[in-house]
């Protein structure tokens, strides 16, 4: 079993799904999917074809939005 925790600072919940080269808990993963969908359908589909380096950039952008809301 993995001992890795969510990549969002301060979240200690076990990982649920990958986000770029990091991992997110279930709550943050669902929030990430919602955010991607709000960016537009093209973004949601394009993400799957991105290499990991590009995905990390997208996840970092979303991570800033999450930290600003908390």
Secondary structure by P-SEA (a helix, b strand, c coil): cccccccccccccccccccccccccaaaaaaaaaaaaaacaaaaaaaaaccaaaaaaaaaaaaaaaaaac
